[in-house]
């Protein structure tokens, strides 16, 4: 990754601890695309702390994991993410 040459205004990653800490250590804002599942270990909690924003790919009413509640102010629950569109009625 040539961050110095590209100078991105932000990056997005799928909860990759290594990528998030790497880009944040260079001062690049990071958006984490959170996936459903147990991610309450210290490494993932670090990613949530250093992330500028968290996008949760499900409705909060269906799944509200306790380890994300600390980061509610910077989490957006967007519903499902899919390449398929719902049928129009």
Secondary structure, 3 states (H helix, E strand, C coil): CCHHHHCCCCEEECCCHHHHHHHHHCCCCEEEEECCCCCCCHHHHHHHHHCCEEEECCCCCCCCCHHHHHHHHHEEECCCCCCCCCCCC
